[in-house]
Amino acid sequence: MTNDAVSKKSVALSSVWASALLTATKLIAGLLTGSLGLLSEAAHSLLDLGAAGLTYFAVRISDQPADERHPYGHGKIESVSALAETVLLFLTALWIIREAVLRLLSDNVAVEARWYSVAVVLLSIAVDFGRSRALMKVAKATRSQALEADALHFSSDILSSIVVLAGLGCVAAGFPKGDAIAAIGVSLFVLHVGYQMGKRTIDVLIDSAPEGIASQVAEIASQVAGVASIDRVRARPAGATTHVEVLIRVARTLPLANVQEVCDAVTVAIDGRIPGSDAFVKAEPLALDDESIIDTVHVVAARRNVLLHDIAVDTVAGRRHVSFDVEVDETMNIFDAHEVASGVEQAVRDELGEDVLVETHIDPRRVSVLAGRTVDAVMHRQLETVVINCAQGVDHVREAHGVHIRQGEDGLTVLLHCLFEPTTSVRTAHHATEVVEQRIRESIKDVGRVVVHAEPLDSVDVPIKAG
């Protein structure tokens, strides 16, 4: 059990005992003096006793964790308890007003202002003040609506007790009907407090969003990096918890893992700045104004579960040309492969406009694992020398090393590393590796695959090693 749950139960139970004590003392004093004001206070305290009992029951249930039947937890039991207290408040106040009116219309009113009746009221004020402060302190700390309602009950008792004192003073001054007038004053105040509490409780039960929370959540979410816009914010209170649902928009080019990171960041930001919130964030894609043509092509391909590479964009005679390689299963027949490529072409045109010329190249994607074997050591050394020499003289290549050659089902596989100055651009390095690859294919027969790995040079002035 959490510390908040223990605090709520403890302060709620103490309110039960305090209400029982006040009810008994006011009832006895009211019966002995015949004061309707005191009897109305006793009825009010009896109501508080029932309300305190409801509150104690509610806080015990509300802190239970969510389960299969109650996925949002049990927090609304506090609202049900508060609503029940409100109904009791109205019924009690209306009964007291009825009795007071009957006394005002009657000529036979017997009320005595005794010292102990005044003492009972003063005791009530002291107890109510202490309980109200204790309840409100825990209510604010735990966001408990039931405890807040109980605190309002005790606060209303303080003012109503003051009105009763005024009524007893009127009786002592020779105006016995002042007691009935005081009782009406107490009842009107109780009705006012009950209306305020009932309105808040009903708002919670019908899932009214807390005032201003939508704009607050939108402001918090919009400050998180990666959020393009806020589409919708929903909030519903349940006991001490405010459940928040947010729909955000993110760039449709953002990888799925990054989208989840943005959602998590928004959740943490909301939960951190709005106490008692439980946020759920959903993201939907959005085409941003600064989305490039290459980004758009990637999005179209991802939507159709097609892999692409080597995307190029050119403008010829004022017309945009987009070309790319479409990867398909190497075992797929050419008809089906052409259908895949044509589908991607049309989807790209739908996004960019029919005036864009889209050209594709079908590239087989290997799905099988080929068996390979090592090359004879003597042959490997000979081929390694040839490979190193192929890299010699290529612009921007400072050193070639790490040559590995193996025999595969579709020919030799040659792998090597080429070193470049750290400031060399990727475009320049890529062109150089293409030249190296072409030279290797021209120099060695039966080459199936060449992999040239480009990496930065750790130190300068390293000569190319050749055999």
C-alpha positions as CSV (number, residue, x, y, z in Angstrom):
1,M,0.0,0.0,0.0
2,T,1.4,3.4,-1.0
3,N,2.0,6.3,1.5
4,D,-0.8,8.3,-0.2
5,A,-3.3,5.4,0.3
6,V,-2.3,5.2,4.0
7,S,-2.7,8.9,4.5
8,K,-6.1,9.0,2.8
9,K,-7.4,6.1,4.9
10,S,-6.1,7.5,8.1
11,V,-7.6,11.0,7.7
12,A,-10.9,9.6,6.4
13,L,-11.2,7.3,9.5
14,S,-10.4,10.1,11.9
15,S,-13.3,12.1,10.2
16,V,-15.7,9.3,11.0
17,W,-14.9,9.5,14.7
18,A,-15.0,13.3,14.7
19,S,-18.4,13.3,13.0
20,A,-19.8,10.7,15.5
21,L,-18.7,12.9,18.4
22,L,-20.2,16.1,17.1
23,T,-23.4,14.4,16.1
24,A,-24.0,13.0,19.6
25,T,-23.1,16.3,21.4
26,K,-25.3,18.5,19.1
27,L,-28.2,16.1,19.3
28,I,-28.2,16.0,23.1
29,A,-27.8,19.8,23.4
30,G,-30.5,20.4,20.8
31,L,-33.0,18.1,22.6
32,L,-32.3,19.6,26.0
33,T,-32.7,23.2,24.7
34,G,-35.3,22.7,22.0
35,S,-33.1,24.7,19.6
36,L,-33.9,24.0,15.9
37,G,-30.6,25.5,15.0
38,L,-28.8,23.0,17.2
39,L,-31.0,20.1,15.9
40,S,-30.3,21.2,12.3
41,E,-26.6,21.2,13.2
42,A,-27.0,17.7,14.7
43,A,-28.7,16.6,11.5
44,H,-26.0,18.2,9.5
45,S,-23.3,16.4,11.6
46,L,-25.3,13.1,11.2
47,L,-25.1,13.7,7.5
48,D,-21.4,14.3,7.9
49,L,-21.0,11.0,9.7
50,G,-22.7,9.2,6.8
51,A,-20.6,11.1,4.4
52,A,-17.4,10.4,6.3
53,G,-18.3,6.7,6.3
54,L,-18.8,6.9,2.5
55,T,-15.5,8.7,2.1
56,Y,-13.7,6.1,4.1
57,F,-15.2,3.3,2.0
58,A,-14.5,5.2,-1.2
59,V,-10.8,5.9,-0.5
60,R,-10.3,2.2,0.4
61,I,-11.7,1.1,-3.0
62,S,-10.4,3.9,-5.2
63,D,-6.7,3.0,-4.6
64,Q,-7.1,-0.5,-5.8
65,P,-5.1,-1.1,-9.1
66,A,-6.8,-1.4,-12.5
67,D,-8.1,-4.8,-13.4
68,E,-9.8,-6.5,-16.4
69,R,-13.2,-5.1,-15.6
70,H,-11.9,-1.7,-14.6
71,P,-9.1,-0.8,-17.0
72,Y,-9.1,2.8,-15.9
73,G,-8.9,1.9,-12.2
74,H,-11.4,2.5,-9.4
75,G,-11.0,6.2,-9.0
76,K,-14.6,7.1,-9.9
77,I,-15.9,5.4,-6.7
78,E,-14.8,8.6,-5.0
79,S,-17.1,10.6,-7.3
80,V,-20.0,8.3,-6.7
81,S,-19.4,8.8,-2.9
82,A,-19.3,12.6,-3.3
83,L,-22.5,12.5,-5.3
84,A,-24.2,10.5,-2.6
85,E,-23.0,13.0,0.0
86,T,-24.5,15.8,-2.1
87,V,-27.9,14.2,-2.3
88,L,-27.9,13.8,1.5
89,L,-26.9,17.4,1.9
90,F,-29.9,18.6,-0.2
91,L,-32.4,16.3,1.5
92,T,-31.2,17.5,5.0
93,A,-31.3,21.1,4.1
94,L,-34.8,21.0,2.6
95,W,-36.1,19.2,5.8
96,I,-34.5,21.9,8.0
97,I,-36.0,24.7,6.0
98,R,-39.5,23.1,6.2
99,E,-39.2,22.8,10.0
100,A,-37.9,26.3,10.3
101,V,-40.8,27.7,8.3
102,L,-43.3,25.9,10.4
103,R,-41.8,27.4,13.6
104,L,-41.8,30.9,12.1
105,L,-45.6,30.4,11.3
106,S,-46.3,29.1,14.9
107,D,-46.8,31.3,17.9
108,N,-45.7,28.6,20.3
109,V,-41.9,28.4,20.1
110,A,-40.0,27.2,23.1
111,V,-36.2,27.6,22.8
112,E,-33.7,27.9,25.7
113,A,-30.2,29.4,25.3
114,R,-28.1,27.4,27.8
115,W,-24.4,27.7,28.4
116,Y,-23.8,24.1,27.3
117,S,-25.5,24.7,24.0
118,V,-23.1,27.5,23.3
119,A,-20.2,25.2,24.5
120,V,-21.3,22.5,22.1
121,V,-21.3,24.9,19.2
122,L,-17.8,26.3,20.1
123,L,-16.5,22.7,20.4
124,S,-18.0,22.0,17.0
125,I,-16.3,25.0,15.4
126,A,-12.9,23.9,16.9
127,V,-13.3,20.3,15.7
128,D,-14.6,21.3,12.3
129,F,-11.7,23.7,11.8
130,G,-9.1,21.0,12.6
131,R,-10.7,18.3,10.5
132,S,-11.2,20.6,7.5
133,R,-7.6,21.6,7.4
134,A,-6.4,18.0,7.8
135,L,-8.7,16.7,5.1
136,M,-8.0,19.4,2.6
137,K,-4.2,19.0,3.0
138,V,-4.4,15.3,2.2
139,A,-7.0,15.9,-0.5
140,K,-4.7,18.3,-2.4
141,A,-1.7,16.0,-1.9
142,T,-3.5,13.0,-3.2
143,R,-6.0,14.7,-5.6
144,S,-8.8,12.9,-3.8
145,Q,-12.3,14.2,-4.7
146,A,-13.9,12.3,-1.8
147,L,-11.6,13.8,0.8
148,E,-12.2,17.2,-0.7
149,A,-15.9,16.8,-0.4
150,D,-15.5,15.7,3.2
151,A,-13.3,18.8,3.8
152,L,-16.1,21.0,2.3
153,H,-18.6,19.4,4.7
154,F,-16.5,20.4,7.7
155,S,-15.8,23.9,6.3
156,S,-19.6,24.4,5.9
157,D,-20.1,23.3,9.4
158,I,-17.9,26.1,10.7
159,L,-20.0,28.8,9.1
160,S,-23.3,27.2,9.9
161,S,-22.2,26.9,13.6
162,I,-21.5,30.6,13.6
163,V,-25.0,31.2,12.3
164,V,-26.4,28.9,15.1
165,L,-24.5,31.0,17.6
166,A,-26.2,34.1,16.3
167,G,-29.6,32.3,16.5
168,L,-28.9,31.4,20.2
169,G,-27.9,35.0,20.8
170,C,-31.3,36.1,19.4
171,V,-33.0,33.7,21.8
172,A,-31.1,35.0,24.7
173,A,-32.1,38.5,23.7
174,G,-35.8,37.6,23.7
175,F,-36.3,36.9,20.1
176,P,-36.9,33.1,20.0
177,K,-37.8,33.0,16.3
178,G,-34.2,34.0,15.5
179,D,-33.3,30.4,16.0
180,A,-35.5,29.3,13.1
181,I,-34.1,32.1,11.0
182,A,-30.6,30.9,11.8
183,A,-31.6,27.4,10.8
184,I,-32.8,28.6,7.4
185,G,-29.5,30.4,7.0
186,V,-27.6,27.2,7.7
187,S,-29.7,25.3,5.2
188,L,-29.2,27.9,2.5
189,F,-25.5,27.7,2.9
190,V,-25.6,23.9,2.9
191,L,-27.6,24.0,-0.4
192,H,-25.0,26.4,-1.9
193,V,-22.1,24.1,-0.9
194,G,-24.0,21.1,-2.1
195,Y,-24.6,22.6,-5.5
196,Q,-20.9,23.4,-6.0
197,M,-19.8,20.0,-5.0
198,G,-22.5,18.2,-7.0
199,K,-21.6,20.1,-10.1
200,R,-18.0,19.1,-9.9
201,T,-18.9,15.5,-9.1
202,I,-21.3,15.3,-12.1
203,D,-18.6,16.8,-14.4
204,V,-16.3,14.0,-13.4
205,L,-18.9,11.3,-13.8
206,I,-19.8,12.4,-17.3
207,D,-16.1,12.7,-18.3
208,S,-16.0,16.5,-18.5
209,A,-12.4,17.5,-19.3
210,P,-10.8,19.6,-16.5
211,E,-10.9,23.3,-17.5
212,G,-7.9,24.4,-19.6
213,I,-6.2,21.0,-19.7
214,A,-6.6,20.6,-23.5
215,S,-4.6,23.8,-24.2
216,Q,-2.1,22.9,-21.5
217,V,-1.5,19.4,-23.0
218,A,-1.2,20.8,-26.5
219,E,1.4,23.3,-25.4
220,I,3.5,20.7,-23.6
221,A,3.3,18.2,-26.6
222,S,4.1,20.9,-29.2
223,Q,7.4,21.6,-27.4
224,V,8.7,18.0,-27.9
225,A,11.1,17.6,-30.8
226,G,9.6,15.7,-33.7
227,V,6.0,16.8,-33.1
228,A,4.7,18.5,-36.3
229,S,1.2,19.3,-35.0
230,I,-1.4,18.4,-32.4
231,D,-4.6,16.9,-33.9
232,R,-6.7,16.1,-30.9
233,V,-6.5,16.1,-27.1
234,R,-9.0,14.3,-24.8
235,A,-9.0,14.2,-21.0
236,R,-11.2,12.5,-18.5
237,P,-10.8,12.5,-14.7
238,A,-11.2,9.4,-12.6
239,G,-10.5,9.9,-8.9
240,A,-7.0,11.3,-8.4
241,T,-6.0,10.4,-12.0
242,T,-6.6,12.4,-15.2
243,H,-6.5,10.2,-18.2
244,V,-5.2,12.1,-21.2
245,E,-5.3,10.9,-24.9
246,V,-3.3,12.9,-27.5
247,L,-3.1,12.5,-31.2
248,I,0.1,14.0,-32.7
249,R,1.3,14.3,-36.2
250,V,4.9,13.5,-37.1
251,A,6.8,13.6,-40.4
252,R,5.9,10.5,-42.4
253,T,9.5,10.0,-43.3
254,L,10.4,9.4,-39.6
255,P,11.4,5.8,-39.0
256,L,9.0,3.8,-36.8
257,A,11.5,3.5,-33.9
258,N,11.9,7.3,-33.9
259,V,8.1,7.8,-33.9
260,Q,7.8,5.7,-30.8
261,E,10.6,7.7,-29.2
262,V,8.6,10.9,-29.9
263,C,5.5,9.4,-28.4
264,D,7.4,8.3,-25.3
265,A,8.9,11.8,-25.0
266,V,5.4,13.4,-25.2
267,T,4.1,11.0,-22.5
268,V,6.9,11.8,-20.1
269,A,6.5,15.5,-20.7
270,I,2.8,15.4,-19.9
271,D,3.1,13.1,-16.9
272,G,5.9,15.3,-15.5
273,R,4.1,18.6,-15.8
274,I,0.5,17.7,-15.0
275,P,0.3,15.9,-11.6
276,G,-1.8,12.8,-11.5
277,S,-2.0,12.5,-15.3
278,D,-1.8,9.2,-17.2
279,A,-1.1,10.0,-20.8
280,F,-1.6,7.9,-23.9
281,V,0.0,9.3,-27.1
282,K,-0.8,8.1,-30.7
283,A,1.1,9.4,-33.8
284,E,-0.1,9.7,-37.4
285,P,2.1,10.5,-40.4
286,L,2.1,13.9,-42.0
287,A,3.6,15.1,-45.3
288,L,5.7,18.2,-44.4
289,D,6.2,21.1,-46.7
290,D,10.0,20.6,-46.7
291,E,9.8,16.9,-47.6
292,S,12.2,16.2,-50.5
293,I,11.4,14.1,-53.6
294,I,13.7,11.4,-52.4
295,D,11.9,11.3,-49.0
296,T,8.6,11.0,-50.9
297,V,9.9,8.1,-53.0
298,H,11.0,6.3,-49.8
299,V,7.6,6.9,-48.2
300,V,5.8,5.5,-51.2
301,A,8.0,2.4,-51.3
302,A,7.6,1.8,-47.6
303,R,3.8,2.0,-47.9
304,R,3.9,-0.7,-50.6
305,N,6.5,-2.8,-48.7
306,V,9.0,-2.5,-51.5
307,L,12.8,-1.9,-51.1
308,L,14.5,0.7,-53.2
309,H,18.0,2.0,-53.7
310,D,20.0,4.4,-55.9
311,I,17.3,7.0,-56.1
312,A,18.3,9.8,-58.5
313,V,16.5,13.1,-59.3
314,D,17.3,15.2,-62.4
315,T,15.7,18.1,-64.2
316,V,15.9,17.9,-68.0
317,A,14.4,20.6,-70.1
318,G,12.3,21.8,-67.2
319,R,10.9,18.3,-66.5
320,R,11.8,16.3,-63.4
321,H,13.2,12.8,-63.9
322,V,13.1,10.3,-61.0
323,S,14.9,7.0,-61.3
324,F,15.6,4.2,-58.8
325,D,16.3,0.5,-58.5
326,V,13.4,-1.7,-57.3
327,E,14.5,-4.8,-55.4
328,V,12.5,-8.0,-55.9
329,D,12.9,-11.6,-55.0
330,E,15.5,-13.2,-57.3
331,T,13.2,-16.1,-57.8
332,M,10.2,-13.9,-59.0
333,N,9.2,-14.1,-62.7
334,I,9.7,-11.0,-64.8
335,F,5.9,-10.5,-65.2
336,D,5.3,-10.2,-61.5
337,A,8.5,-8.2,-61.0
338,H,7.4,-5.7,-63.7
339,E,4.0,-5.4,-62.0
340,V,5.7,-4.5,-58.7
341,A,7.9,-1.9,-60.4
342,S,5.0,-0.4,-62.4
343,G,2.9,-0.1,-59.2
344,V,5.7,1.9,-57.5
345,E,6.1,4.1,-60.5
346,Q,2.4,5.0,-60.6
347,A,2.3,5.6,-56.8
348,V,5.3,8.0,-57.1
349,R,3.6,9.8,-60.0
350,D,0.4,10.1,-57.9
351,E,2.4,11.8,-55.2
352,L,4.6,14.0,-57.3
353,G,2.4,14.7,-60.3
354,E,1.9,13.1,-63.7
355,D,4.4,15.5,-65.3
356,V,7.2,13.7,-63.5
357,L,9.0,11.0,-65.5
358,V,9.6,8.0,-63.4
359,E,12.1,5.3,-64.5
360,T,12.8,2.1,-62.6
361,H,15.4,-0.7,-62.8
362,I,14.5,-4.2,-61.5
363,D,17.3,-5.5,-59.3
364,P,17.2,-9.1,-57.9
365,R,17.3,-9.4,-54.1
366,R,19.1,-12.5,-53.0
367,V,16.9,-14.6,-50.6
368,S,19.0,-17.8,-50.6
369,V,22.2,-18.5,-48.7
370,L,24.9,-19.5,-51.1
371,A,27.6,-21.9,-50.1
372,G,31.2,-20.6,-50.3
373,R,34.7,-22.0,-49.8
374,T,38.2,-20.6,-49.3
375,V,40.6,-20.0,-52.1
376,D,44.0,-21.8,-52.2
377,A,46.6,-19.8,-50.3
378,V,49.0,-19.4,-53.2
379,M,46.1,-18.3,-55.5
380,H,44.9,-15.9,-52.7
381,R,48.2,-14.2,-52.5
382,Q,48.4,-13.7,-56.3
383,L,44.8,-12.3,-56.5
384,E,45.5,-10.1,-53.5
385,T,48.4,-8.5,-55.3
386,V,46.2,-7.9,-58.3
387,V,43.5,-6.3,-56.2
388,I,46.0,-4.0,-54.4
389,N,47.4,-2.9,-57.8
390,C,43.9,-2.2,-59.1
391,A,43.5,0.4,-56.3
392,Q,46.9,2.0,-57.0
393,G,46.6,5.2,-58.9
394,V,42.9,5.7,-58.3
395,D,42.3,9.3,-57.4
396,H,41.8,10.0,-53.6
397,V,42.5,6.4,-52.6
398,R,45.4,6.6,-50.1
399,E,45.8,2.9,-49.2
400,A,44.1,-0.5,-49.9
401,H,44.3,-3.3,-47.4
402,G,42.3,-6.1,-45.8
403,V,41.8,-8.1,-48.9
404,H,39.6,-11.2,-48.6
405,I,38.8,-13.5,-51.5
406,R,36.5,-16.6,-51.5
407,Q,34.9,-18.8,-54.0
408,G,31.1,-18.7,-54.3
409,E,28.5,-20.4,-56.4
410,D,28.3,-17.4,-58.7
411,G,32.0,-16.7,-58.9
412,L,34.7,-15.1,-56.8
413,T,33.8,-12.6,-54.0
414,V,36.4,-9.9,-53.5
415,L,36.4,-7.7,-50.4
416,L,38.8,-5.0,-49.6
417,H,39.2,-1.7,-47.6
418,C,40.2,1.6,-49.2
419,L,41.4,4.5,-47.0
420,F,40.6,8.2,-47.8
421,E,41.4,11.5,-46.2
422,P,38.9,12.2,-43.5
423,T,37.7,15.3,-45.3
424,T,36.9,13.5,-48.5
425,S,33.2,13.7,-49.4
426,V,31.1,10.6,-49.6
427,R,30.3,11.3,-53.3
428,T,34.0,11.4,-54.1
429,A,34.8,8.3,-52.1
430,H,31.9,6.4,-53.7
431,H,33.1,7.3,-57.2
432,A,36.6,6.1,-56.4
433,T,35.4,2.8,-55.0
434,E,33.4,2.3,-58.3
435,V,36.5,2.8,-60.3
436,V,38.4,0.3,-58.1
437,E,35.6,-2.2,-58.5
438,Q,35.6,-1.8,-62.3
439,R,39.4,-2.3,-62.5
440,I,39.1,-5.5,-60.4
441,R,36.4,-6.9,-62.7
442,E,38.6,-6.1,-65.7
443,S,41.7,-7.7,-64.2
444,I,40.2,-10.9,-62.6
445,K,38.0,-13.3,-64.4
446,D,35.0,-15.0,-62.8
447,V,34.4,-12.2,-60.3
448,G,30.8,-12.5,-59.0
449,R,30.8,-9.8,-56.4
450,V,33.1,-7.0,-55.3
451,V,32.7,-5.1,-52.0
452,V,34.9,-2.1,-51.5
453,H,34.7,-0.6,-48.0
454,A,35.6,3.1,-47.7
455,E,37.0,4.4,-44.4
456,P,38.9,7.5,-43.2
457,L,42.6,7.5,-43.0
458,D,44.0,7.6,-39.5
459,S,47.3,9.1,-40.5
460,V,48.5,10.9,-43.7
461,D,51.3,10.1,-46.1
462,V,50.7,6.3,-46.1
463,P,51.9,4.9,-49.5
464,I,49.8,2.3,-51.4
465,K,51.3,-1.1,-51.0
466,A,51.6,-3.1,-54.2
467,G,53.0,-6.6,-54.8
